[in-house]
């Protein structure tokens, strides 16, 4: 059964740190209400400066990603050498002039010369009864944090978050009471990066689960690091005949079957074989790229 994907509105903002000067929140038109939302945050040892990295602005409300940095000897400590930075999502209801702030719990967002931030309004697609905004920010290594924020039980909060390797963020679609999508990950056979790992979110509880793929296409070319014997596959069926794969032979890792614990390999244009997962893990070269 094919599930039709809801089209996401391409209303998003991305700002490159390289191409813009961060906005000082103190000089923003929302100066008073935004400043008040930070009044109860924990104290730091130095004077503080609030920097707005990006915003999504609608007719009646806006959301920003804002960080607090220490100011040491007159310079903003974006690298957080002297004091840990803090980052926040700020929601402003323009109709009533009220702002709500939550700590984002992200890595330090300062000092990056190539970082991009994506903010999307997904309210119409999620059909959750309240507004939902996806905020994509850089995380550790090659990963990005997808924070989905909105109101739940009358409180502005992070509804759920997902780490993923896609810079522009993951796509989710509504399917009954669940949101579904696919994220990136590395397989347990040769550590290749695939983009088809399923993720599900229960819209009633916002619990995130990662169902296991029983069958997964890998499609990665490598070589045998050790010689091994493999059962030949003929016309899609496992045959009793054995094929010897010598060390150094070029191999294409085709498909992983998790339940039986088997992997199918192409050792030439016409020869397909099947081995145990353990054999493939031990005797095939792995993808060690970052």
C-alpha positions in Angstrom: 0.0 0.0 0.0 1.4 3.4 -1.0 0.8 6.2 1.5 0.5 9.6 -0.1 2.9 12.1 1.3 1.5 15.4 2.4 3.2 18.3 0.7 5.2 20.4 3.1 4.9 24.1 2.6 8.2 25.4 1.5 8.0 28.3 3.9 11.4 28.2 5.5 14.3 30.4 6.3 17.9 29.5 6.1 20.7 31.9 7.1 24.4 31.2 6.6 26.7 32.6 9.3 29.2 33.3 6.6 26.9 35.7 4.7 25.2 37.6 7.5 25.8 39.4 10.7 23.9 37.9 13.6 21.1 40.2 14.9 21.6 41.6 18.4 18.3 40.7 20.2 18.6 43.8 22.3 18.2 46.0 19.2 15.3 44.0 17.8 11.7 45.5 17.6 10.8 42.9 20.2 13.3 44.3 22.6 11.2 44.6 25.7 9.3 41.4 25.6 12.2 39.3 24.5 14.5 40.7 27.1 11.9 39.9 29.8 11.8 36.3 28.8 15.4 35.8 29.7 15.2 37.5 33.1 14.8 34.2 35.0 17.7 32.3 33.3 20.6 31.3 35.5 23.3 33.9 36.1 26.7 33.8 34.4 30.1 35.2 35.6 30.4 37.8 32.8 28.2 40.4 31.1 25.8 38.7 28.6 25.0 39.3 25.0 22.1 37.8 23.2 22.6 37.0 19.5 19.7 36.0 17.2 20.8 33.5 14.6 17.6 33.1 12.6 13.9 33.7 12.7 10.6 32.7 11.1 8.1 35.5 11.1 4.4 35.2 10.3 1.5 37.7 10.5 0.6 37.0 14.1 3.8 35.4 15.6 7.5 34.8 15.1 10.0 32.3 16.4 13.8 32.9 16.8 16.9 30.9 17.6 18.8 33.0 20.1 22.0 32.3 22.0 23.5 34.0 25.1 27.2 34.5 25.2 29.5 36.0 27.8 31.2 39.3 27.0 34.9 39.2 28.1 37.1 42.2 27.8 34.5 43.8 25.5 34.4 40.9 23.1 31.6 38.4 22.6 32.8 34.9 23.5 31.1 33.0 20.7 33.6 30.2 21.0 32.6 29.8 24.7 36.2 29.8 25.9 35.4 31.5 29.2 31.7 30.6 29.8 29.4 28.0 28.4 26.9 29.5 26.0 23.1 29.0 26.2 20.6 28.8 23.4 16.9 29.4 23.3 13.8 29.2 21.1 11.8 32.4 21.6 8.1 32.5 20.5 6.4 35.9 20.3 2.7 36.3 20.0 2.5 39.6 18.2 -1.2 40.1 18.8 -0.8 40.3 22.6 2.9 41.2 22.8 3.8 38.2 24.9 7.0 36.1 24.5 7.7 32.6 25.7 11.2 31.2 25.9 12.5 27.7 26.3 16.1 26.5 26.5 17.0 24.6 23.3 19.6 22.3 24.8 21.7 22.5 21.7 25.5 22.5 21.1 27.2 25.9 21.0 25.9 27.7 17.9 28.5 30.5 18.0 31.6 31.0 16.0 30.5 28.8 13.0 31.4 30.4 9.7 29.4 28.0 7.5 26.4 27.0 9.7 22.9 27.1 8.3 19.7 27.2 10.2 16.4 26.1 8.8 13.0 27.0 10.2 9.7 25.6 8.7 6.1 26.1 9.7 4.6 22.6 9.5 1.3 23.4 11.2 -0.9 22.6 8.2 0.9 19.3 7.4 0.9 18.0 11.0 -2.8 18.8 11.6 -2.2 18.6 15.3 -4.6 21.3 16.5 -1.8 23.8 17.3 1.2 25.3 15.5 4.3 23.1 14.9 7.6 24.5 13.8 10.7 22.5 12.7 14.0 24.0 13.6 17.2 22.5 12.2 20.5 23.4 13.8 24.1 22.0 13.6 25.0 19.3 16.1 28.1 17.3 16.8 30.2 15.8 13.9 28.2 15.5 10.7 24.8 15.5 12.5 22.0 18.1 12.8 19.3 18.5 15.4 15.7 18.6 14.3 13.7 20.3 17.0 9.9 20.3 16.7 8.4 23.0 18.9 4.9 24.1 19.6 2.3 24.3 22.3 1.2 21.3 24.2 -1.1 21.4 27.2 -1.0 25.2 27.0 2.8 25.4 27.3 5.4 26.3 24.7 7.9 23.5 24.5 10.0 21.1 22.4 7.5 18.5 21.4 10.2 16.1 20.2 13.7 16.1 18.6 15.6 13.9 16.2 19.3 13.8 15.3 20.0 13.2 11.6 22.7 13.7 9.0 20.7 15.8 6.5 21.6 19.5 6.6 18.1 20.7 5.6 16.3 18.4 8.1 14.1 15.4 7.8 10.7 15.2 6.1 7.7 13.9 8.1 4.2 13.1 6.9 0.9 12.5 8.7 -0.4 8.9 8.6 -3.4 8.5 11.0 -2.2 9.3 14.6 1.4 9.0 13.6 4.0 11.0 11.8 6.4 9.0 9.6 9.6 9.7 7.9 13.1 8.4 7.1 16.4 9.3 8.6 20.0 8.5 7.8 22.1 5.9 9.6 24.9 3.3 9.1 24.2 -0.3 8.6 25.6 -3.0 10.9 27.2 -4.9 8.0 29.8 -2.5 6.4 28.9 0.8 8.1 27.7 2.3 4.9 25.4 5.4 5.2 21.8 4.8 4.1 18.9 7.3 4.1 16.0 4.9 4.5 15.8 4.2 8.3 12.2 4.6 9.3 11.1 6.9 12.2 7.7 7.2 13.7 6.2 9.8 16.1 2.9 9.2 18.0 1.1 12.6 17.8 -0.8 11.9 21.1 2.4 11.4 23.2 5.1 12.7 20.8 7.1 9.5 21.6 9.7 8.8 18.9 10.3 5.2 17.8 12.7 3.7 15.2 11.1 0.5 13.6 13.6 -2.0 12.3 13.9 -2.6 8.6 13.7 -6.3 8.0 15.0 -6.0 4.5 17.4 -3.1 3.5 19.1 -2.3 0.2 22.7 -1.3 0.9 24.2 -1.0 -2.6 27.8 -0.3 -1.6 31.0 -1.4 -3.5 33.9 -2.8 -1.5 36.4 -5.6 -1.5 36.9 -8.9 0.3 39.5 -8.5 3.0 39.7 -12.3 3.5 38.7 -15.3 1.4 35.4 -17.0 2.1 32.9 -19.4 0.7 29.3 -18.3 -0.1 26.1 -20.0 -1.3 25.2 -19.1 -4.9 21.8 -17.4 -5.6 20.2 -18.5 -8.9 17.0 -17.0 -10.1 16.4 -15.4 -6.8 16.7 -18.7 -4.9 19.4 -20.0 -2.6 21.3 -22.8 -4.3 23.4 -25.6 -2.7 26.5 -24.8 -4.8 29.3 -22.8 -3.2 31.4 -20.0 -4.7 34.8 -19.1 -3.4 35.4 -15.3 -3.0 39.1 -14.6 -2.8 40.7 -11.8 -0.8 40.9 -8.7 -2.9 37.8 -9.5 -5.0 35.6 -6.6 -5.8 32.2 -7.1 -4.1 28.9 -5.1 -4.2 27.0 -5.4 -1.0 23.4 -5.7 -2.2 20.7 -6.4 0.4 20.6 -7.1 4.1 18.0 -9.5 5.4 17.9 -8.9 9.2 15.5 -11.7 10.3 17.5 -14.6 8.9 20.8 -12.7 9.4 21.9 -13.0 5.8 23.5 -10.6 3.2 23.4 -10.9 -0.6 26.5 -9.9 -2.5 27.3 -9.4 -6.2 30.8 -10.7 -7.0 30.4 -10.1 -10.8 27.7 -9.1 -13.2 26.3 -12.6 -13.3 27.2 -14.1 -9.9 25.1 -13.4 -6.8 25.9 -15.1 -3.5 24.6 -15.1 0.1 26.5 -15.1 3.3 25.8 -14.7 7.0 25.9 -11.2 8.4 28.8 -12.2 10.6 30.9 -13.3 7.6 30.2 -10.0 5.8 31.1 -8.0 8.9 34.4 -9.8 9.3 35.6 -10.3 5.8 34.4 -7.3 3.8 36.0 -3.8 3.8 33.9 -1.3 5.8 33.0 2.3 4.9 35.2 4.3 7.3 34.3 7.7 5.9 33.1 10.3 8.4 
